[in-house]
Amino acid sequence: MNCIFEQANRIVFREEDVPQPGPEEILCGAKVSLVSTGTELSCLRGRFDAGTVWESWVKYPFYPGYSMVAEVMEVGSAVEGVRVGDRIVCQAPHKQYFVLKAREAVIVPDSISDEQAAFLPISRVALLGVLRAEPALGERVGVIGLGLIGQLVIQFLNLCGTRQLIAIAPSSSRLQLALENGATDLLDMEAAAALGPIEELTGGKMLDTVYDVTGYHEVLQSCTRFTKDLGKVILLGDSTQPNKQSVGPRVVFNSVSILGIHGRMMAGFKEWTEPGMNAYIFDYMNRGKLNVGRLISKKESPLKADLVYGQLADPQSGLMGVVFDWTQL
């Protein structure tokens, strides 16, 4: 059983044949998969400017999802290091059964739950965003966009010794969660209204770094006004409509750097390796330094995907992380 976006705003479930694994492949059965809210809702809506990665990537029927925890059911003749019965996390879509190249599977340590492991892919994205900024002790930072990745960015920034961390969103529930994750100041408002309050909260010093984790084209022009001279804006949300995006009125005068980062950069970025990044994240989950449990709002059967995506698209629902539980099928 597979969750498929058959066309824009249409979700279907379909049984499909699963091939036998090749010599270097493994056959897997899904346990849980995490909905990557921003990415998957953008793929479902299907509104993309011409020339964007979105336009070239999302072709219907589209198979959403990239945060899967599964059990290995069969291994190919040349596979080493992965055995039948292993729990693995990978970037497979929301599918009940699937074949995967063994080198793309990450073995889940016994100390890590299925639900924790499902956060590995988006935790790597959040970590990449923080690494991109090269944070220093004592910085003042703002985070706009308090979905799953934004909340993880806040947790990683606290590990870096951030002095002041301002969370900005028109959502009291997400702001409360940001406070639990380590934000020092909360602004319950749209980014466009936050310039004066940020100036007041920082005593006129403004921010060293601003993280735009929204993917909304309107937000960037506000972010570049929040930084001090030579400040940085980190784009972790990729707008589907960049033709409407403006950098803001004072980027050159204030010498602001706008830096993007994408999850495909995880191998070798800043001398990190993908296995090293995985081990770091699992270690910090074990120590309680990275708490993903508080980001989970509910577990649902994948058969309720229509309801889940509808609720996630509604800002009033208050939902954060939703995990599809494939054992309910």
Disulfide bonds with the S-S distance in Angstrom:
none
